[in-house]
Every structure is written in structure tokens, then in C-alpha cells.
Amino acid sequence: MPTHINRNQITVASFYLVFFMSVSVFMNFMPLFLTENIGVTSRQLGIILAIGPASLIFIQPLWGLRADRAQYKNTILILLLVSTLIASALIPLRPSFWYVIAAIALFNCFMSAINPIADTITVELCQKRSWDFGRIRMAGAIGYSVMGLIAGIIISGIPIRLFPLFGIMMVFTIGIACFLPRVPGHQREKLKTPYLKLLQNKKLSIVLIISFAANFTLIMHYSFFAVYFRELGGTTALFGLAVFCASMLEMPFAFFSKRIIAKLGGPEKTLLVSIAVMAVRWVLASMVTTPYMLLLVNCLHGFSFIVLTVTVTVFIGESVPPEMKASGQALHGMLSFGLARILGSVTGGLLVGLWGKPGMFITAAIINVVVLIIFIPIVSRGTRR
């Protein structure tokens, strides 16, 4: 029996490893493709990166409900993966601004729903088999970082190469997904839980709002970091090294996530600490003058994305009823990776046009500080109560 469980753990970890290798390719190098191959401006880049996630506001809850009501959530996951692969092949077919907007919107209808569904499956497996989600999710951080380094070398100034590389990684992801342990949906036809029931959980609402605010500024960074790095004189290979170093520093939190969250006093306080670290990061990013300095500042990423992802995902898995787990993760994805991306990308594009990228980072830091001022008293009162 232990061998069987270990084999399943390896399969799930391998899924995260390969899937986040594909995410690394797309997220880090798409801005370079848009600016160098399509010729978009900073404002247009913000619009393109925002319109895709706009579809998530409507699509994401539907995928979550569909997974909760499916015989097995795995079926929906595989459908999303295959659809994402097909949609990605459409993006580079025409170098037109409006065509690319439509293609990326279609792509995001599938791609951005993958992670919430996969997390729902994994968290449920972790609860049933006493696995540590943070340590399994660590495989994703490893894949993201390693592929950032590899892709920087392979793409090497030719951003359109990201598409065949992404396609190859997605094919491997689909293959591994077919062997994931099956997890059933928990809503039967005669037992359908209202979606709005999730919002009655006040603690969940606070966690989601804090996560949204953090991701809002983080998406501003993602949208313009690659372009900013190149403007400072960094090469594509050096950019890949920056991605690798930042992602590798996610390992400590992923490995010790349970202890760290408990030590910091719960998920809300952990998220607030992450926002504070990110505020410092944005201030330092606004002050750099060389790509090497920006590479060092980017190492603070180790207490950013991974903290938001693991903390919120585990919290939803533990606090949401079984029949609403996929919907809960979908709601998180809709807010943090849908609405936050729309507002963050558009706002970032506008700020870059007005004040340049340093001005955008300073504004992001101010937003983080405001969030801290608002939520530290709320979280403190909730803890005492």
C-alpha cells in the first residue's frame, strides 16, 4: 500500500512540475513576443494582458461548478488542458493587435481554470492521504524556475519560439494528467449548493480580498518585468536566470508552509506579511539602474506568488464544504487571476505611460501599504475574537 501512495504522490508532483514549466514559458516570454513581434506599446500591452483574464469573471465560476458536478474532476482538468493546447496554437497565426486580443482571450478561458481545478484535486488527495500540499506544490516552483532558465536560452531573442516550447510542455502535462488519481465531484443532480453560499464565510471573504489586492500589484510586475529588464540592458538568457533564481527561492516556503503559516498566526497574517515584503520589493525595483540589480531585487519573489497560492489554496481546501471545493478555488482564481489581472494589467499600462516603470512600481508599493493599513486592524480584531 505505501508503494501505491508514493507512486501517486510522484504522479501529482510530476504534473505540477511539467505544468508550471509551461506556465513559465508563457507568462515570462509572452510580453516579449507582444512587444517585439507584434509591436505593441505599453498601454496596448496592458490591454492585451487584461482582456484575456476578463473572460474569467464569467467563465471561471462555470468551470468550477462543472467540476463539482462532474463524475470526476479529472475529466474537466484534461478537457481544459487539451483546449489550452489548441488555443495556444492560434495566437501566433496573425500579427494583428485585435486578432491577438481575441486569441489570448480564448486561450485564457481554458488556461486560467487549470490551476484551480488541479489544486482542488490535489488538496482533496492531500486531506485523504495525509500528504503535504506545500511540498507537492514545490514541484511546480521547481519546474517554473528551471524552465525560466532553459527557455531563456532556447528562445534567445526570438520570442516566437515560446509557442512550440509551450506546446511540447503541454503535451507532457496532458499525458501525466491522464494518470492522476481520480477525484469525484460531490454535487449530485439533486444536491446543488448555491454558489453565493461561499461568500457567507466571512474569514474566506477577508482572505480572498487580501489575495486579490496582493495579486493586483503582482500582475503589474508580471506584465512589465520582462520589458523593464530588457530596457535596463538585460539579455534574454540573463532574464531566464532572474526567473530561475526568483522561483528557486520559493522552495523554503513551499517546503515549510505549514510551519510558517502556523508561526505567523494563520493565513490572513501570512498574506499580510507577504504584502509587506512585496511593498519593499516594489520600492527597490523602482530604484534599480542595471539588470543585475533588478535580478537581485527579484529574489524577493520567494515570499510573493508561492505564499499567495499555497496559503489561499490550502485555506479554501480546509474551510469550504466538499461539494463547493472546486467552486471555491474557481472563485479565488476569478478574483486573483481574473479580475486582478484585468485591473493590474490595465492600471500598469496606464501608469507606465504616465510615469514610466519606476513610477508604476512606486504606485504598487503605495497600494500595498494602504492594504496593510486597512487590514492589519481587521485581522487583529478577528484573531482576538
C-alpha positions as CSV (number, residue, x, y, z in Angstrom):
1,M,0.0,0.0,0.0
2,P,2.7,2.6,0.8
3,T,4.3,2.0,-2.6
4,H,1.0,2.8,-4.3
5,I,0.6,6.0,-2.3
6,N,4.2,7.1,-3.1
7,R,3.6,6.4,-6.8
8,N,0.5,8.6,-6.7
9,Q,2.4,11.4,-5.0
10,I,5.1,11.3,-7.6
11,T,2.5,11.5,-10.3
12,V,0.8,14.5,-8.8
13,A,4.2,16.2,-8.2
14,S,5.2,15.5,-11.8
15,F,2.0,17.1,-13.0
16,Y,2.8,20.3,-11.2
17,L,6.5,20.2,-12.3
18,V,5.6,20.0,-16.0
19,F,2.5,22.2,-15.9
20,F,4.4,25.1,-14.3
21,M,7.2,24.6,-16.8
22,S,4.6,25.5,-19.5
23,V,3.3,28.4,-17.3
24,S,6.8,29.8,-17.0
25,V,7.3,29.8,-20.8
26,F,4.0,31.6,-21.5
27,M,3.9,34.1,-18.6
28,N,7.5,35.2,-18.7
29,F,8.1,35.5,-22.5
30,M,4.7,36.5,-23.9
31,P,5.3,40.2,-23.1
32,L,8.5,40.0,-25.2
33,F,6.6,38.4,-28.1
34,L,3.9,41.1,-27.9
35,T,6.3,44.0,-27.9
36,E,9.0,42.6,-30.3
37,N,6.9,40.6,-32.8
38,I,3.5,42.4,-32.6
39,G,5.0,45.9,-31.8
40,V,2.5,46.8,-29.1
41,T,3.0,49.9,-26.9
42,S,3.0,49.7,-23.1
43,R,-0.7,50.7,-22.9
44,Q,-1.6,48.2,-25.6
45,L,0.4,45.5,-23.7
46,G,-1.6,46.3,-20.6
47,I,-4.9,46.0,-22.6
48,I,-3.9,42.7,-24.2
49,L,-2.8,41.1,-21.0
50,A,-6.1,42.3,-19.3
51,I,-8.7,41.4,-21.9
52,G,-7.8,37.7,-21.7
53,P,-8.5,37.4,-18.0
54,A,-11.7,39.4,-18.4
55,S,-13.3,36.2,-19.6
56,L,-12.5,34.6,-16.3
57,I,-15.1,36.7,-14.4
58,F,-17.8,34.7,-16.3
59,I,-16.0,31.5,-17.3
60,Q,-14.1,30.6,-14.1
61,P,-17.2,30.0,-11.9
62,L,-18.8,27.9,-14.6
63,W,-15.7,25.6,-14.8
64,G,-15.7,25.3,-11.0
65,L,-19.3,24.3,-10.9
66,R,-18.9,22.0,-13.8
67,A,-16.0,20.2,-11.9
68,D,-18.1,20.0,-8.7
69,R,-20.9,18.4,-10.7
70,A,-18.8,16.1,-12.9
71,Q,-18.5,12.4,-12.1
72,Y,-14.7,13.0,-11.8
73,K,-13.0,16.4,-11.6
74,N,-10.1,14.9,-13.6
75,T,-12.3,14.8,-16.7
76,I,-12.7,18.6,-16.6
77,L,-9.0,19.1,-16.0
78,I,-8.0,17.1,-19.1
79,L,-10.6,18.9,-21.2
80,L,-9.1,22.2,-20.1
81,L,-5.6,21.1,-20.9
82,V,-6.4,19.9,-24.4
83,S,-8.4,23.1,-25.1
84,T,-5.5,25.2,-23.9
85,L,-3.0,23.4,-26.2
86,I,-5.3,24.0,-29.2
87,A,-5.9,27.7,-28.3
88,S,-2.2,28.4,-27.9
89,A,-1.5,27.4,-31.5
90,L,-3.9,30.1,-32.7
91,I,-2.1,33.1,-31.1
92,P,0.9,33.5,-33.4
93,L,-1.0,32.9,-36.7
94,R,-1.7,36.6,-37.4
95,P,0.5,39.6,-36.2
96,S,-2.6,41.7,-35.7
97,F,-3.4,43.6,-32.5
98,W,-7.1,42.8,-32.4
99,Y,-6.5,39.2,-33.5
100,V,-4.1,38.6,-30.7
101,I,-6.5,40.1,-28.2
102,A,-9.2,37.6,-29.3
103,A,-6.8,34.6,-29.4
104,I,-5.4,35.3,-25.9
105,A,-8.9,35.8,-24.6
106,L,-9.9,32.4,-25.9
107,F,-6.7,30.9,-24.5
108,N,-7.3,32.3,-21.1
109,C,-10.8,30.8,-21.0
110,F,-9.2,27.4,-20.6
111,M,-5.6,28.0,-19.3
112,S,-6.5,30.0,-16.2
113,A,-9.1,27.5,-15.0
114,I,-6.5,24.7,-15.0
115,N,-4.7,25.6,-11.8
116,P,-7.8,26.0,-9.6
117,I,-9.2,22.6,-10.7
118,A,-5.8,20.9,-10.3
119,D,-5.4,22.4,-6.8
120,T,-8.9,21.2,-5.9
121,I,-8.0,17.7,-6.9
122,T,-4.6,17.8,-5.1
123,V,-5.8,19.3,-1.8
124,E,-8.6,16.7,-1.6
125,L,-6.0,14.0,-2.2
126,C,-3.7,15.5,0.5
127,Q,-6.6,15.5,3.0
128,K,-7.5,11.9,2.3
129,R,-3.9,10.6,2.3
130,S,-2.2,12.9,4.8
131,W,0.1,14.5,2.1
132,D,1.6,17.9,2.5
133,F,0.2,20.2,-0.3
134,G,3.1,22.7,0.1
135,R,5.7,20.1,-0.6
136,I,3.8,18.7,-3.6
137,R,3.3,22.3,-4.9
138,M,7.0,22.8,-4.5
139,A,7.5,20.7,-7.7
140,G,5.6,23.5,-9.6
141,A,8.0,26.1,-8.3
142,I,11.0,23.9,-9.4
143,G,9.5,23.5,-12.9
144,Y,8.8,27.2,-13.2
145,S,12.3,28.2,-12.2
146,V,14.2,25.5,-14.2
147,M,12.1,26.3,-17.4
148,G,12.7,30.0,-16.9
149,L,16.4,29.3,-17.3
150,I,16.1,26.8,-20.1
151,A,13.6,28.9,-22.1
152,G,15.8,32.0,-21.8
153,I,18.5,30.0,-23.6
154,I,16.2,28.4,-26.2
155,I,14.2,31.5,-27.0
156,S,17.4,33.6,-27.1
157,G,16.0,36.8,-28.7
158,I,13.4,35.0,-30.9
159,P,10.2,35.2,-28.7
160,I,8.0,33.3,-31.2
161,R,9.9,30.2,-30.1
162,L,7.8,30.2,-26.9
163,F,4.8,28.6,-28.7
164,P,6.4,25.3,-29.8
165,L,8.1,25.1,-26.5
166,F,4.8,25.7,-24.7
167,G,3.1,23.1,-26.8
168,I,5.6,20.4,-26.1
169,M,5.3,21.0,-22.3
170,M,1.5,20.9,-22.5
171,V,1.6,17.6,-24.4
172,F,3.6,16.1,-21.5
173,T,1.2,17.7,-19.0
174,I,-1.8,16.1,-20.6
175,G,-0.1,12.7,-20.6
176,I,0.6,12.9,-16.9
177,A,-2.9,14.2,-16.1
178,C,-4.3,11.0,-17.5
179,F,-2.7,9.1,-14.7
180,L,-3.7,11.4,-11.8
181,P,-5.7,9.6,-9.0
182,R,-9.4,10.3,-9.8
183,V,-11.3,12.6,-7.5
184,P,-15.1,12.7,-7.8
185,G,-17.4,15.8,-7.9
186,H,-19.5,16.0,-4.8
187,Q,-22.6,17.7,-6.1
188,R,-25.3,15.3,-7.3
189,E,-28.1,16.4,-9.6
190,K,-30.5,16.7,-6.6
191,L,-28.0,18.3,-4.3
192,K,-26.7,21.5,-5.8
193,T,-25.2,24.1,-3.4
194,P,-25.8,27.8,-4.2
195,Y,-22.6,29.5,-5.4
196,L,-23.2,32.5,-3.2
197,K,-23.0,30.3,-0.1
198,L,-19.2,30.7,-0.3
199,L,-19.5,34.5,0.4
200,Q,-21.2,33.8,3.7
201,N,-17.9,32.7,5.1
202,K,-16.5,36.0,6.5
203,K,-13.0,34.6,7.0
204,L,-12.9,33.3,3.5
205,S,-14.0,36.7,2.2
206,I,-11.2,38.5,4.0
207,V,-8.6,36.0,2.7
208,L,-9.9,36.5,-0.9
209,I,-9.9,40.3,-0.7
210,I,-6.3,40.4,0.7
211,S,-5.2,37.9,-2.0
212,F,-6.9,40.0,-4.7
213,A,-5.1,43.1,-3.6
214,A,-1.7,41.3,-3.5
215,N,-2.2,39.8,-6.9
216,F,-3.3,43.2,-8.3
217,T,0.2,44.6,-7.8
218,L,1.9,41.3,-8.6
219,I,0.3,41.3,-12.0
220,M,1.5,44.8,-12.7
221,H,5.0,43.4,-12.1
222,Y,4.5,40.3,-14.3
223,S,3.2,42.4,-17.2
224,F,6.2,44.7,-17.4
225,F,9.1,43.0,-15.7
226,A,10.5,41.3,-18.8
227,V,10.3,44.6,-20.9
228,Y,11.8,46.6,-18.0
229,F,14.6,44.0,-17.7
230,R,15.4,44.4,-21.4
231,E,15.3,48.2,-21.2
232,L,17.9,48.1,-18.5
233,G,20.2,46.1,-20.8
234,G,19.5,42.6,-19.7
235,T,19.7,39.7,-22.3
236,T,17.1,37.0,-22.7
237,A,19.4,34.5,-21.1
238,L,20.0,36.7,-18.1
239,F,16.3,37.2,-17.8
240,G,15.9,33.5,-17.7
241,L,18.5,33.4,-14.9
242,A,16.5,36.0,-13.0
243,V,13.3,33.9,-13.3
244,F,15.3,30.8,-12.2
245,C,16.7,32.4,-9.1
246,A,13.4,34.0,-8.0
247,S,11.5,30.8,-8.4
248,M,14.1,28.6,-6.6
249,L,13.8,30.9,-3.6
250,E,10.1,29.8,-3.4
251,M,11.3,26.4,-2.2
252,P,11.7,27.2,1.6
253,F,8.1,28.4,1.9
254,A,6.7,25.6,-0.2
255,F,8.6,23.0,1.9
256,F,7.8,24.5,5.3
257,S,4.5,26.2,4.5
258,K,2.5,24.5,7.3
259,R,5.0,25.6,10.0
260,I,5.4,29.1,8.6
261,I,1.7,29.8,8.4
262,A,1.2,28.5,11.9
263,K,4.2,30.5,13.2
264,L,2.9,33.7,11.6
265,G,-0.6,33.2,13.2
266,G,-2.8,31.9,10.3
267,P,-3.5,32.5,6.7
268,E,-4.6,36.2,6.9
269,K,-1.4,37.3,8.8
270,T,0.7,35.2,6.4
271,L,-0.8,37.1,3.5
272,L,-0.2,40.4,5.1
273,V,3.4,39.6,5.7
274,S,3.7,38.7,2.0
275,I,2.2,42.0,1.0
276,A,4.7,43.9,3.3
277,V,7.6,42.1,1.6
278,M,6.2,42.9,-1.8
279,A,5.9,46.6,-0.9
280,V,9.6,46.6,-0.1
281,R,10.3,44.8,-3.4
282,W,8.4,47.4,-5.5
283,V,10.2,50.3,-3.9
284,L,13.6,48.6,-4.6
285,A,12.5,47.8,-8.2
286,S,11.8,51.5,-8.8
287,M,15.4,52.4,-7.8
288,V,17.5,49.9,-9.8
289,T,19.7,51.1,-12.7
290,T,21.1,47.8,-14.0
291,P,19.6,44.4,-14.9
292,Y,21.9,42.8,-12.2
293,M,20.4,45.0,-9.5
294,L,16.9,44.1,-10.7
295,L,17.8,40.4,-10.7
296,L,18.7,40.7,-7.0
297,V,15.6,42.6,-6.1
298,N,13.5,39.9,-7.9
299,C,14.8,37.3,-5.4
300,L,12.2,38.7,-3.0
301,H,9.7,36.8,-5.2
302,G,10.4,33.9,-2.9
303,F,7.8,35.3,-0.5
304,S,5.3,36.5,-3.0
305,F,3.4,34.3,-5.5
306,I,4.1,30.9,-3.8
307,V,2.8,32.4,-0.5
308,L,-0.4,33.6,-2.0
309,T,-1.0,30.4,-3.9
310,V,-0.3,27.8,-1.2
311,T,-1.9,29.8,1.7
312,V,-5.2,30.6,0.0
313,T,-5.5,27.2,-1.7
314,V,-5.0,25.2,1.5
315,F,-7.3,27.5,3.4
316,I,-10.1,27.0,0.8
317,G,-9.5,23.3,0.9
318,E,-9.9,23.2,4.6
319,S,-12.7,25.6,5.2
320,V,-15.1,25.0,2.2
321,P,-17.6,22.1,2.2
322,P,-16.7,19.2,-0.1
323,E,-19.4,20.0,-2.6
324,M,-18.1,23.5,-3.1
325,K,-14.3,23.0,-3.2
326,A,-13.8,23.4,-6.9
327,S,-16.2,26.4,-6.9
328,G,-14.2,27.9,-4.0
329,Q,-10.9,27.5,-5.9
330,A,-12.6,28.9,-9.0
331,L,-13.8,31.9,-7.1
332,H,-10.2,32.5,-5.9
333,G,-9.0,32.2,-9.5
334,M,-11.7,34.5,-10.8
335,L,-10.7,37.2,-8.3
336,S,-7.0,36.8,-8.0
337,F,-6.1,35.7,-11.5
338,G,-9.0,37.1,-13.4
339,L,-10.2,40.5,-12.1
340,A,-6.8,41.3,-10.5
341,R,-5.1,40.7,-13.9
342,I,-7.5,42.9,-15.7
343,L,-7.2,45.8,-13.3
344,G,-3.5,45.2,-12.7
345,S,-2.5,45.0,-16.4
346,V,-4.6,48.0,-17.5
347,T,-3.5,50.1,-14.5
348,G,0.1,49.1,-15.0
349,G,-0.1,50.1,-18.7
350,L,-1.6,53.5,-17.8
351,L,1.0,54.1,-15.1
352,V,3.9,53.2,-17.3
353,G,2.6,55.6,-20.0
354,L,2.3,58.4,-17.4
355,W,5.3,57.9,-15.1
356,G,7.4,55.1,-16.5
357,K,8.1,51.8,-15.0
358,P,9.7,53.2,-11.8
359,G,6.6,55.2,-11.2
360,M,4.4,52.2,-11.7
361,F,6.4,50.3,-9.0
362,I,6.2,53.1,-6.5
363,T,2.4,53.2,-7.0
364,A,2.2,49.4,-6.5
365,A,4.1,49.9,-3.2
366,I,1.7,52.6,-2.0
367,I,-1.2,50.3,-2.8
368,N,0.3,47.5,-0.7
369,V,0.9,49.9,2.2
370,V,-2.7,51.0,2.1
371,V,-3.9,47.4,2.2
372,L,-1.8,46.8,5.3
373,I,-3.2,49.9,7.0
374,I,-6.7,48.7,6.3
375,F,-6.5,45.0,7.1
376,I,-4.0,44.8,10.0
377,P,-6.6,46.2,12.4
378,I,-9.4,44.0,10.9
379,V,-7.3,40.8,11.1
380,S,-6.0,41.6,14.6
381,R,-9.6,42.1,15.9
382,G,-10.7,38.9,14.2
383,T,-7.8,37.0,15.9
384,R,-8.6,38.3,19.4
385,R,-12.3,37.5,18.9
